[in-house]
C-alpha cells in the first residue's frame, strides 16, 4: 500500500504521470471526479483523451464519493483519483459555499468537515492510491472571495493529504519533482 499525491498546475502532465505510476497494474479503478458537463464540447474532448490513454482493463467510476472507495476492503485494485480540485468544486457546489452568506452561515464548516472526512479516509486506506490535485499556491490571487476560499480550501486539503502520503510529487512542464519519497 502506498499513498501518492501528485500536484501540479493546469496542463502540467500530472494526470499522465499518475497513470504511468500505475501502468504495471492490470486492474486499476480510475475515479473521475469531474462528472459530465452538458453542452461543453471541450470538456467532452478532454474526458475522451483521458479515456483513450488508459488501458482497456482499467475500470472507471465517475463519482465524488471517495471515502467508501478508500475504505473498501473487498476491492484490492489500486485507485487513481483525478482530481481533488474537481472533487472540492463538487463539494463547494453541494454546500452552496460559493455564496458569501452561505459560506459564513455554515458553508465553511460543511466544506471543511467534508475535507476532513476525505483526509481521514486517505490516512486510513489500505489500498494503493494515487491522487491528482492542482497546486494552487503559485498562481495569482483570485479576484473574488469565492475564488480565494476555493484556493485556500484546496491548499489545506492538499496539505492534509500530503502529510498522510508516503510519496508527494510535483509535476512542472511534464517533469516530476519528488517532494517526499517514502
C-alpha positions in Angstrom: 0.0 0.0 0.0 1.3 3.4 -1.0 -0.5 6.8 -0.9 0.8 9.2 -3.6 -0.3 12.7 -4.1 0.7 14.4 -7.4 0.4 18.1 -7.5 0.9 20.4 -10.5 -0.6 23.3 -12.5 -3.1 23.0 -15.3 -1.7 21.0 -18.2 1.5 20.2 -16.3 1.3 16.5 -17.1 0.2 15.4 -13.6 -2.6 13.1 -14.8 -0.3 11.4 -17.3 2.3 10.8 -14.6 -0.3 9.4 -12.3 -1.4 6.9 -14.9 2.3 6.0 -15.5 2.7 5.2 -11.8 0.0 2.5 -12.1 0.7 1.3 -15.6 2.0 -2.1 -14.4 -1.3 -2.9 -12.7 -3.9 -4.7 -14.9 -6.8 -3.7 -12.7 -7.0 -0.1 -11.6 -10.1 1.8 -10.5 -9.8 5.2 -12.2 -12.0 7.6 -10.2 -13.0 10.6 -12.3 -14.4 13.4 -10.1 -15.2 15.8 -12.9 -18.5 14.4 -14.0 -20.1 15.4 -17.3 -20.8 18.9 -18.4 -23.8 19.1 -20.7 -23.1 21.0 -23.9 -19.3 21.6 -23.2 -17.6 20.1 -26.2 -14.1 21.0 -24.9 -14.7 19.1 -21.7 -16.1 16.1 -23.6 -12.9 16.1 -25.7 -10.7 16.2 -22.6 -12.6 13.3 -21.0 -12.3 11.3 -24.2 -8.5 11.9 -24.4 -8.1 10.7 -20.8 -10.1 7.5 -21.5 -8.1 6.8 -24.6 -4.8 6.9 -22.7 -5.9 4.4 -20.1 -5.5 0.6 -20.5 -8.7 -1.2 -21.5 -8.5 -3.3 -18.4 -8.9 -0.4 -16.1 -12.3 0.4 -14.6 -13.8 3.9 -14.3 -16.0 5.3 -11.6 -17.4 8.8 -12.1 -18.0 9.9 -8.6 -17.1 12.3 -5.8 -18.0 9.8 -3.1 -14.3 8.9 -2.4 -14.4 7.8 1.2 -16.2 4.4 0.6 -13.7 3.6 -2.2 -10.8 4.4 0.0 -12.2 2.3 2.8 -13.3 -0.7 0.6 -11.5 -3.8 1.9 -13.2 -6.0 -0.7 -11.6 -4.4 -3.8 -7.8 -4.7 -3.7 -7.3 -2.8 -7.0 -5.3 0.5 -6.8 -7.3 3.7 -7.0 -6.3 6.6 -9.2 -8.3 9.7 -8.2 -8.4 12.5 -10.8 -8.7 15.1 -9.4 -9.1 16.6 -6.0 -9.7 20.2 -7.3 -12.8 18.9 -9.2 -13.8 17.0 -6.0 -13.6 20.2 -4.0 -15.6 22.1 -6.7 -18.3 19.5 -6.3 -18.3 19.8 -2.5 -18.5 23.5 -2.7 -21.4 23.2 -5.1 -23.2 20.8 -2.8 -22.7 23.1 0.2 -23.6 26.3 -1.6 -20.2 27.6 -0.5 -19.6 29.9 -3.4 -22.1 32.3 -1.9 -20.7 34.6 0.7 -23.7 34.4 3.0 -23.9 30.6 2.8 -20.1 30.4 3.5 -20.3 32.5 6.6 -23.6 30.8 7.7 -22.2 27.3 7.9 -20.9 26.6 4.4 -17.3 26.9 5.6 -17.8 24.4 8.4 -19.6 22.0 6.0 -16.8 22.1 3.4 -14.1 21.7 6.0 -15.9 18.7 7.5 -16.1 17.0 4.1 -12.4 17.7 3.5 -11.5 16.3 7.0 -13.6 13.2 6.3 -11.7 12.7 3.0 -8.3 13.2 4.7 -9.2 10.7 7.4 -10.2 8.1 4.8 -6.9 8.8 2.9 -4.9 8.3 6.1 -6.8 5.0 6.9 -6.8 3.4 3.5 -5.2 0.1 3.0 -5.3 0.4 -0.8 -2.6 1.7 -3.1 -3.9 5.1 -4.2 -2.7 7.9 -6.4 -4.5 11.2 -6.3 -4.0 14.2 -8.6 -4.6 17.8 -7.5 -3.9 21.3 -8.7 -1.2 23.2 -6.8 -2.9 26.5 -6.3 -0.3 28.3 -4.2 1.9 29.5 -7.1 -0.7 31.5 -9.2 -2.3 34.8 -9.0 -4.5 35.7 -6.0 -8.1 35.1 -7.2 -10.1 38.3 -7.7 -13.2 37.1 -6.0 -13.9 36.0 -2.4 -15.2 32.7 -3.7 -12.1 32.1 -5.7 -9.9 32.8 -2.7 -11.9 30.5 -0.5 -11.6 27.7 -3.1 -7.8 28.3 -3.4 -7.5 28.3 0.4 -9.5 25.1 0.9 -7.7 23.2 -1.8 -4.4 24.3 -0.3 -5.5 23.0 3.1 -6.8 19.7 1.5 -3.5 19.2 -0.4 -1.5 19.8 2.8 -3.6 17.3 4.8 -3.2 14.6 2.1 0.5 15.3 1.6 1.1 14.9 5.3 -0.5 11.4 5.2 1.2 10.3 2.0 4.3 8.2 1.6 5.0 10.0 -1.7 4.4 13.5 -2.9 5.3 14.6 -6.4 5.2 18.0 -8.1 4.9 18.0 -11.9 6.1 21.0 -13.8 6.2 21.1 -17.6 5.9 17.3 -17.6 8.9 16.8 -15.3 8.4 15.1 -11.9 10.0 16.7 -8.9 9.9 14.5 -5.8 8.8 16.4 -2.7 8.6 13.3 -0.5 9.7 9.8 -1.4 8.7 7.3 1.4 
